[in-house]
Amino acid sequence: MHSSSPSRSATAQGGGFTLTELSCTVALLAVLCTLAAPAFRDLLLDARRSRELNRFVQAVHLARSEAIKRNAVISLCPSSDAASCGGAATPWQVGWLLFVNDDRDSPAVRDGLEPVLRVYPAWDAGSVYANRSTLSFRPFGQSGTTATLTFCDPRGVTAARAVIISQTGRPRVTDRSASGTPLRCAP
């Protein structure tokens, strides 16, 4: 005895799609992608903004702890060349520099022999607006002055976040200014 084999192959039994079914599937996929694209864009922008906020908060924590550990003034300033402070006109989004401010100058200026502790890269996806051109942390754990740095991406004020540094040098991230008003994405 021999076994019976099917009289038709699997492909001959209609295993494919009709043009109408394929067109409907592609149209449905296009609608779903159109609806999901803005959400994915926002998700990507949120992740990039959060990364920069976290880098900056980490820099503040590192500055505070190094100031206490070294019994020295540790300064943080915007820097586009990873070697010197850019000055009052330099925006923070070009990157920033953390260094031991041996001569304790204010505003902080990195002199050639002052050790660089860490260099942070530029943030190309947004802007940072600050009310201070440099930040310095003293050995007793205080920054000596309050500061607010507002991180803005292409979405503007609706997605802006600020790092507010208290008199004691502690940073916090918020979507409001220190006085409780909405953030601004402008100098």
Order of alpha helices (4+ residues) and beta strands (2+ residues): alpha-beta-beta-beta-beta-beta-beta-beta-beta
